[in-house]
Amino acid sequence: MFRFDVDNLYHTAEQRKCKHILPLFSEALSDYPIDDLRGLHFHCDMAPKYKPLLLNTFLAGAKDDDDLVRTSSLSNLGEICRVLGYKLGTIITEVLVCVHAIISTDKSPQARRAAVTVLRQLFIGLDTGMIEFLKEEILPIYRTLKAIYSDDKDDVMRLQAQLALEELNENVKNFVFPNPQLSDRKVVVLKSLKKDSDDWE
């Protein structure tokens, strides 16, 4: 299994800048087949420490001209989203914009599939905190996944969308029904979503 030594990227001040780090990362990835790259994992204690570096590097990699680099960057972006969960902070907006752009415009099937996987990994990482963390972003994400599941010509994309939708629905169910009675906090959140409830049918 491929292991990328993040510590080596901190040897010089210049290497802290993503424009210097990304070529190093891309070079490190170039000798590995895509199946091995999907096995890249980040330990829970490592991801928060290197969060800005990793997120900025993989977001930049998602815009690379090389299909392999885009796909690998998105796969690892999803892994970091899973590990960090709500610790992603405000950069979640940039992550969602990136994912939506790849799904909507990228011509690489592998990159588009990896982008949908980012959403599923994000749902896993957020768990029942998904509703409060994503708030108004949930419905646009749901509609995007629903459209992929219903209309996309790529069978793998439809499967990935189905898995993401199942994770999303499970999070919502566990948020609403963890106990026999709803807390006041959850009632407030649910009221804010009530006007769009028909879209979840």
Secondary structure as GFF3:
##gff-version 3
##sequence-region A 1 201
A	DSSP	three_ten_helix	6	10	.	.	.	ID=ss1
A	DSSP	three_ten_helix	14	16	.	.	.	ID=ss2
A	DSSP	alpha_helix	18	29	.	.	.	ID=ss3
A	DSSP	alpha_helix	34	37	.	.	.	ID=ss4
A	DSSP	alpha_helix	46	49	.	.	.	ID=ss5
A	DSSP	alpha_helix	51	61	.	.	.	ID=ss6
A	DSSP	alpha_helix	67	84	.	.	.	ID=ss7
A	DSSP	three_ten_helix	85	91	.	.	.	ID=ss8
A	DSSP	alpha_helix	92	105	.	.	.	ID=ss9
A	DSSP	alpha_helix	109	126	.	.	.	ID=ss10
A	DSSP	three_ten_helix	127	129	.	.	.	ID=ss11
A	DSSP	alpha_helix	130	134	.	.	.	ID=ss12
A	DSSP	three_ten_helix	135	137	.	.	.	ID=ss13
A	DSSP	alpha_helix	138	151	.	.	.	ID=ss14
A	DSSP	alpha_helix	155	176	.	.	.	ID=ss15
A	DSSP	alpha_helix	184	193	.	.	.	ID=ss16
A	DSSP	three_ten_helix	194	200	.	.	.	ID=ss17
###
